[in-house]
Amino acid sequence: MPLIPEEPQIHESAQGPRVTPATGRTAPTPRPVPGPRPAAPARPGRPGPRPMPPAQRASREPAVAKPGPAAPVAPAATPQIQLIPASAEGALDAAEEAVDLLLESGRAPGEVLVITTGEPHPWAAHELSFGEAAYWAQHDAGDDVFYADASVAARAASRPVVVVAVNGGSESVAATALPLAHGRARALLIVCGDPTTINAGLGAGV
C-alpha cells in the first residue's frame, strides 16, 4: 500500500519539470525574435516616398502649361490628304462612296463636310429649295453631313473630315476650293477627281 501513494508523487514530480520547460522559458527566447519587428521602422520609410507623388504632380503642372504653346502648333499641323482618282463625271459618286466608308468606320455624320466644284450635290439643291436660312440652319446644327458648293464653302465651318468632289467647274474654281477645303479639314482631306487638277490646286494653294 505505501507503493501506491509513491507512484502519484513520481507522476507529479514528472509533471513538474515538464511544466517548467514548457511554461515559457523557451518562449521568451523566441520573443526576442520579434526583435526583427524594428523592420516596422521601414514602414515609416514608405510615407517618405509618398511625398514624392506631390513632386510629380508639381511636374505635371508645368506640363499642363506646355500644351498652351502646343495649341498654336495644332493649327499648323496639316491634315492627312487622300486622293481618289476619278473623272469629273464620276467624282461625285466617288465622294459619296468615301462618305459611306467614313460613316461605316465610325465617323459621326456631323464630322463630314462635302464640297463640290461643279454641279451641286442633289441634297444641297433640295435643301436650298426651302431657302438659304433653312439650309444654313442645318449646317449650324452640325448633326449631319453637310454638302456645299465651292462658291459658298467659305461660309462653312471647319470639320474633322472634308471631302471634295472635283466634278467640274473651271480650273480656277478647283484652285480656290482645294486650298479652302484643306483649311477647313482638321484631320482628313479626301479629294475625288483628276489627279493633275488636284495636284495643281493643292500645290498652288497649300
Secondary structure as GFF3:
##gff-version 3
##sequence-region A 1 206
A	DSSP	alpha_helix	3	20	.	.	.	ID=ss1
A	DSSP	pi_helix	21	25	.	.	.	ID=ss2
A	DSSP	three_ten_helix	37	39	.	.	.	ID=ss3
A	DSSP	alpha_helix	42	45	.	.	.	ID=ss4
A	DSSP	alpha_helix	52	65	.	.	.	ID=ss5
A	DSSP	alpha_helix	67	76	.	.	.	ID=ss6
A	DSSP	beta_strand	80	85	.	.	.	ID=ss7
A	DSSP	alpha_helix	91	104	.	.	.	ID=ss8
A	DSSP	three_ten_helix	109	111	.	.	.	ID=ss9
A	DSSP	beta_strand	112	116	.	.	.	ID=ss10
A	DSSP	alpha_helix	122	128	.	.	.	ID=ss11
A	DSSP	alpha_helix	132	141	.	.	.	ID=ss12
A	DSSP	beta_strand	146	149	.	.	.	ID=ss13
A	DSSP	three_ten_helix	153	155	.	.	.	ID=ss14
A	DSSP	beta_strand	159	165	.	.	.	ID=ss15
A	DSSP	alpha_helix	171	184	.	.	.	ID=ss16
A	DSSP	beta_strand	185	193	.	.	.	ID=ss17
A	DSSP	alpha_helix	195	205	.	.	.	ID=ss18
###
